[in-house]
């Protein structure tokens, strides 16, 4: 490689005509991939250290290159580095600047390496770092949810199916359903880290290299478990991108679900929670309005996460081996999904710190809809020697009676119940008490107050 004295692109010797303006615009990705500068510099340093170790370059050249790369990092951090669109991407921008700093010896940096393996190495390192940041933000959301749950173990609300009152539950138990979702999200991201932990560096363009390189050395230096096994697959592999985008999509979906839940609960029709003025907006025409715009933002952003996943799937679906320009879009897609998810997690954490339950309204709603009917059916199975289906039928008759008399189940008299089931005793009236209903759900994972307490302690110990 010769010094680019004429300010040409790197392949200027082979491609002699000036690149068209429109192609230059389409071909460059520097505005997107300059985010990879830290990873690119780290990869290059590990690469030249390996080249020296393998006696492919001299000690002097290695030190000159590393000196230049360290200087470039300082320039970028101090915003004194010029990112030039003419040199397409972060890799060539750094290499071009390295020539300016140390001269001809910069040409050794690309020995036994292609941009194909270089970019995938950078990208994998970046995704590893991004994944750790996402899981850090997820943990904050889990902690904030847990704090609300801990304060609301004995807060009673209706659990819903089909948005209809179903059975009485602890509000804390409801919230901890989302903790489970977010814990699974964390695990998915961690699994993805394990899957992408193979080092692409050293496979070059697609065939490997004739130089006596040590890929295990660079793997260890860059924090990978091992080198990839097949050079062709390595440069065309974007499974790790799909895995990341999938994880982002599922996490975004969970955020959207809790956002929708809170929007419904905050509505005037439900009025189950209150939102602090810190997280609502007003109306341009209606002075009384307090709108849950942040929650609506969170709900909407799941759509862009899905779109990014499907964009990448579509790019890959008919792509032959090995590298094609189509793959250039992977970084922009991932960066967008990552940034949106990080922002959404931070917003959700802020929302969770600024909501409070309307306990009185929750209890009032729980007392409607005959939500202790299943408790009555269970009682009949246990105490009246009935099959569950017979108990279900008898309970339905009692619910119909209560509905006809416009009473709650707890307001029915024992004589009214005996008209349908003659052998009932006064003991049956306890099943209509909401606290008793909740406390009876003692099976593992159930909503009983003691279960909820134990689960909160478990979450705390798991940290």
Secondary structure as GFF3:
##gff-version 3
##sequence-region A 1 463
A	DSSP	alpha_helix	21	27	.	.	.	ID=ss1
A	DSSP	alpha_helix	30	33	.	.	.	ID=ss2
A	DSSP	three_ten_helix	34	36	.	.	.	ID=ss3
A	DSSP	alpha_helix	37	53	.	.	.	ID=ss4
A	DSSP	alpha_helix	59	77	.	.	.	ID=ss5
A	DSSP	three_ten_helix	85	87	.	.	.	ID=ss6
A	DSSP	alpha_helix	90	102	.	.	.	ID=ss7
A	DSSP	three_ten_helix	103	110	.	.	.	ID=ss8
A	DSSP	alpha_helix	115	151	.	.	.	ID=ss9
A	DSSP	beta_strand	156	161	.	.	.	ID=ss10
A	DSSP	beta_strand	164	170	.	.	.	ID=ss11
A	DSSP	alpha_helix	171	195	.	.	.	ID=ss12
A	DSSP	beta_strand	198	199	.	.	.	ID=ss13
A	DSSP	alpha_helix	215	221	.	.	.	ID=ss14
A	DSSP	beta_strand	226	227	.	.	.	ID=ss15
A	DSSP	alpha_helix	231	236	.	.	.	ID=ss16
A	DSSP	alpha_helix	239	266	.	.	.	ID=ss17
A	DSSP	beta_strand	273	275	.	.	.	ID=ss18
A	DSSP	three_ten_helix	277	279	.	.	.	ID=ss19
A	DSSP	alpha_helix	293	316	.	.	.	ID=ss20
A	DSSP	three_ten_helix	325	328	.	.	.	ID=ss21
A	DSSP	alpha_helix	329	352	.	.	.	ID=ss22
A	DSSP	beta_strand	355	357	.	.	.	ID=ss23
A	DSSP	alpha_helix	359	366	.	.	.	ID=ss24
A	DSSP	alpha_helix	373	383	.	.	.	ID=ss25
A	DSSP	alpha_helix	388	405	.	.	.	ID=ss26
A	DSSP	three_ten_helix	409	411	.	.	.	ID=ss27
A	DSSP	alpha_helix	414	418	.	.	.	ID=ss28
A	DSSP	three_ten_helix	426	432	.	.	.	ID=ss29
A	DSSP	alpha_helix	434	439	.	.	.	ID=ss30
A	DSSP	alpha_helix	449	462	.	.	.	ID=ss31
###
